Amino acid sequence: MEQLREHKLRVIAAVAVVGFGLLQGARLLDGGSGPYSQDEFALYGLLVDGLTFLTVALLSYFAKIERPDTLFVVGVSATVAYVLLAVVGPVSMLWMLVKQTCAGISWATNILCWMYVFTCYRPRIALLMIALGYAVDVAIQPLLGDLGTAPLVFVPVYLLSVFLLWLCLRKSDAVAAAMHEPSIPKTTLQEAFSRTRRAIVATFAFSFVCGFVVESDALLAGALYSQTVLTAWMCLGVAVVMVLLLSLFRVRKVNMDYISPVAAICIATVLALRFFGVGDVAFSGGLMTATLISFYVFLWLMFVSEAFERTLPAFFLLGLALAVARISVACGRFSALVASSVMPLDETAIIVAMMWALVITVSGVFIAQRSYVAKLGRRAYDVAEGERGGTGLAAMAGQESEGGVSGDAAALGSVMAASTDAGLLDVSAQERALERLMAEGGLSARESDILRDFATGRTARYIADWYLISEHTVKTHLRRAYAKLDVHSRQELLDRMDEIVAEEYRQQAMRRHGL
C-alpha cells in the first residue's frame, strides 16, 4: 500500500512537471507575441501580466486568499477567451488589446495555481520539479520548429496544460497531507514580506536592466531574438545545469542573497560580451533573454521553498515578486523607447549605465543584508548579556521569552547558573553531557545543530536566519529533539544532564582516590 502511494505521488509529480512546462511553452508558440517580442502590444501584455500578479498578491494579503479555486476559474475563463481569439486571428486594434488582456490574465493566474501545486511538495522535490518543467518549456520550441507559430499546435498545448493543472489541483490536498509536517504552524504575511524585501528590490533592478537592453537591441540593430530557437537552446542548457545541481546537491532552499550576485554576474557577463564585440547582437541578446527567463525560474524556486517553509500560499510572495519583475521589464523597455526619442542611443553608454545600475543594486542589497545580520547579532548579544550570571546553557533563560519554546526556561537558567557558580559543573561538562544525550537519542544533524545553538544562547530568530529556515521550523526541530530525548520540558532536560555530569564527576573522584 505504501509503495502504491509513493507510485501515485511520482505520477502526479510527473504530470505537474509536464503541465507546468507546457503552459510556458505554449506562450512561446503563440506567434511571436510574447512579452519579449517586438510585437506592438508586447509592452501592454507585460503590464497586464504584472498588474494581474499584483492584484492577486494584494488580494492574498488583504483578503487572506489561501485556495486556488477562484484563481483557477478566472484562469480557465481567460484561457478559453484567449484561445478563441488566437484561432480567429487579428481583426482590429481592440481585438489585439482584448487578446493580450486575456493572455496576461490567463498566464498569470495559471502560473500562480501551479505555484500552489508546487508548495504542496517538500522543497527538495518541488525545486527539482520546477527545473524539469523549465526544461520541458524551453525544449518545445526547438522540437516543434516551424510548427510553433501555428494555432493548430499552440491551442492543444495550451489547453492540455490547463487540463493537467486541474488534475494536479484535485490531488493537491492529498499531496500536501503526505508531504507537509502538520506540526509546523503558519507565519504571518507581514513577517514573510519583511524577509523578502531585498529580493523584491533586486528583482526590479535586474529585470529593468534586461528590459532596457532588450529594447535597445531592437532599436539599434532590429534584433528579434526573444523567441528564436537559439534562445531556446541557451535556456535549455541553463535548465539542464539547474536540474543537475539540484539533483546532486539535494538543495532544500534557495536564498536570494546568493541569487542576486549570481544574476548580476550573468547579466554583467552578457554586457561585457557586447562591449568587446564577442558574437553578434542576436547571440548576446538571446543570452540576455535567457538570463532573464532563468532569473524568473530562480524566483519561483526561492518563493516556493519560502512558502513551504512558512506554510504560506505562494500567491502573495510569488505574486508580488513576479509583478515587480514583469512591470520592471516593461519599465526598462519603455525607458529605452523614451531615451531613443530624446537622444540617439549609444551602445557603449548603455552598457556603462547598466553596469553601474548592477553595481549600485548589488551593493545596496549586500549592505542591507549585512545590516540585517548585524541587527540579529546585536539582539542575540543583548539578550545574552541580560543573563550575566550564567554561560552556555545558563543563557538559555534569556532566550526563552523571545524564542518561546517552554515555560521552564527561567528554572533552567537559574539552576544552571547556580550550579556553575557552585562549581558543580563547568561549560565543557555541560557540552559533553549534551553531546552524549544527543548521540544516545539519535538526533538528526539538523536537530543537533539547532539544539546546540539554542543551548549556547542563540535566539530562535537568529538560528532561523542562520540556517535559512523559519522560526516555526526551529521550534519544531526542538520539540522533536525533546521527544527523542524523552523529555517534556527544559527542566527534565536539565535533570538528565545533571545525572550525566554528576556521574562524570563521581567517576573522576573515584579515579583520583584509586577506587
Secondary structure, 3 states (H helix, E strand, C coil): CHHHHHHHHHHHHHHHHHHHHHHHHHHHHCCCCCCCCCCCCHHHHHHHHHHHHHHHHHHHHHHCCCCCHHHHHHHHHHHHHHHHHHHHCCCCHHHHHHHHHHHHHHHHHHHHHHHHHHHCCCHHHHHHHHHHHHHHHHHHHHHHHHHHHCHHHHHHHHHHHHHHHHHHHHHHHHHHHHHCCCCCCCCCHHHHHHHHHHHHHHHHHHHHHHHHHHHHHHHHHCCCCCCCHHHHHHHHHHHHHHHHHHHHHCCCCCCHHHHHHHHHHHHHHHHHHHHCCCCCHHHHHHHHHHHHHHHHHHHHHHHHHHHHHCCCCHHHHHHHHHHHHHHHHHHHHHHHHHHHHHCCCCHHHHHHHHHHHHHHHHHHHHHHHHHHHHHHHHHHHHHHHCCCCCCHHHHHHHHHHHHCCCCCHHHHHHHHHHHHHCCCCCHHHHHHHHHHHHHHHCCCHHHHHHHHHHHCCCCHHHHHHHHCCCHHHHHHHHHHHHHHCCCCCHHHHHHHHHHHHHHHHHHHHHHHCCC
